[in-house]
Amino acid sequence: MTTEMGARGEMAGNHDDEFAEFATAATPGLLRTAWLICGSASQAEDLVQSAMVKVYLRWGKLRHTQPQAYARKCILNEQIDQHRRGRHETTVRELPEQQHHDQQPEDTDNIVRLLALLPARERQVVVMRHYAGLSEAEVSDLLNISIGTVKSSASRGLAKLREALAAEDQKEDNHV
């Protein structure tokens, strides 16, 4: 009986260690993705924390599949739920701790500000396709929408971003 209890305790310890390794590796990327989707560093932290709790609770089943994909799905679902409950999005000038080294903080601020102009669905698709690097099929599965909707949402979102950038460039040219 003692051996059985020891083995169970060891097994639980291994699961916890595996989850801790996963969480340490996945959290920075999930935070950046959540931040780009919601535009708020503090809300992104809340979304990722909520997702990690859900991943941990299902770790026994998820650890051999795609826990990061499940975490992204949890983040998106929670963000949609919060938006439906009437929590308004706010854009902040605060950056997550780890940012892309090839981007200046002003560039990152500008990206978040421009993404905040997009409707939620277009922003989610653009971030998942062009920031997280997911395929159209993966985004379709993640958001539970058709591939055609992924394509049209990405196209509309990118067109709006290009239009906003062109308007900013025009404004800067007029002020110079």
N, C-alpha and C positions, 0 to 999 in steps of 0.2 A: 504494500500500500504506500509506503514511504517512497519507493522507487517511482511508482506511478505519479504521485503528487510532484515529485521532483522533476519528472519528465514534463508534466503539464506546465509547471512553473517555468521550466527552461524554454518550452515551446512558446509560452506567452511572452517571455523575455525576448526571444528571437523575433516574434511578430512585432513587438514594440521597437526593437532595434531596427528592423527593416523599415517600419513606418517612419521612424526618426530620420533614417538615411534618406528616404523618399522625400519627406517634408523639407529637410534641409536643402536638397537639390532642387526641388520643384518650386518652393515658395517664391524665390526672387522673380522667376519668369511669370508665375501666376499673379504676383502683385503688379508687375508691369502691365500684363494683359488686362487685369481688372481695372487698373488705373486708367488705361486708355479707353476702356469701355464706359466707365462712370465719370471720369474727369475729376475725381476727388481721391486724394491719397488716403484719407481716413476711411472713406467708404470702401475703398479697395482693400484695405486691411481687414475691415469687417467681413467683406465678401469672401476673402481668402480664408479667414479664420473659420467662418461658417462652413465653407467647403471642406476644409481639412478635418473638421469634426465629423462630417458625413463620410469622408473617405476613411477615417480611422474606424468608425463604427462598422464599415463594410470591408475593412482591410483583409480579413481572411479570404474573402471572395475576390477582391480587386487586385491583390498583390501580384498575381500571376497574369493579369490581363493588362489593362491600360488605365492605371489609377490617375494619371495626369489628365487624360481625356475626361474621365468621370469628374475630376475636380473642376475642369473648365466648364463642364455642363452644369455643375452645381453653382458655380459663380454666375453664369448667365441666367439660370433659373431664378436665383435669389435677386439678381439685379432687376429682372423683369417683374418679380413679385413686389419689390420695393417701389418700383416705378408705378405699378398699378395701385399700390396703397397710397399713392400721392406724395411720396417723398420726391422733392424736386432736386434735380441735378445742379451742382454748382461746380464751376471751374475754379481751380485754385492755382496759385503760383508755386506750389510746393511739389517737389520731385521725390519719387521713391529713392531710397538710399542708393540702389544700384541702377545706373542708367547706362545707355550705350556710350561707350568711350569715344565713338566717332561723331557724336552729336553734342553740340553746345547746349547748355541749359535753355538758352533763348529759343533754339530750334525745337527742343522738346516741349517747351511751353506753347509754342506756336502750333505744334501738332495736336496737342491736347485741346487747345482752344478751337482749332478748326474741326476736330472730330466732334466737339460738343455741338457744333452747328447741325450735325446730321441727326435725322430721326434715329431712335434706338436701334431698330432692326438693321438699317444701313450701316450704322456705326459698328454694330456687332459683327456683321459680315466683313466689312473692310478690315477691322482689327484681326479677326480670325484668319482671313485669307492672306493679308499682306503684312501683318505683324507677326502673328503666331505661325504663319507659313503652312496652314492647313490646306488640303485640297478642297475642291468644290464638294466632293462627295463627303469628306469629313465634316465640313461646315454644315452640309445638309443634314447629316445624322445628328450632329451636335445641337443644332437649333430646331430640329424636327420640321424642316421645310424642304421643299423640292429643290433639285439642282437648278432648275429654271429660275426659281425665286432667289437662290444664291447668286446666280449670274446677273439677274436684273438689279438686285439690291447692290451688288458690288459695282456694277456699271453706273447706276444712279449716284451712289455715294462718291465714287471717284470723280464723276463729272462735277458734282457739287463742290468737292474739294478743289478741283482744278479751277473752277469758276471763282471760288473764294480767293484762291492764291492770285489769280489774274487780277481781280479787283484790288487786292492789296498792293500788287506790283504797280498797277495803274495809279493808285493813290500815292504811293511813294514817289513815282516819277513826277507827278504833279506838284509835290511838295519840294522837290529838289531843284 
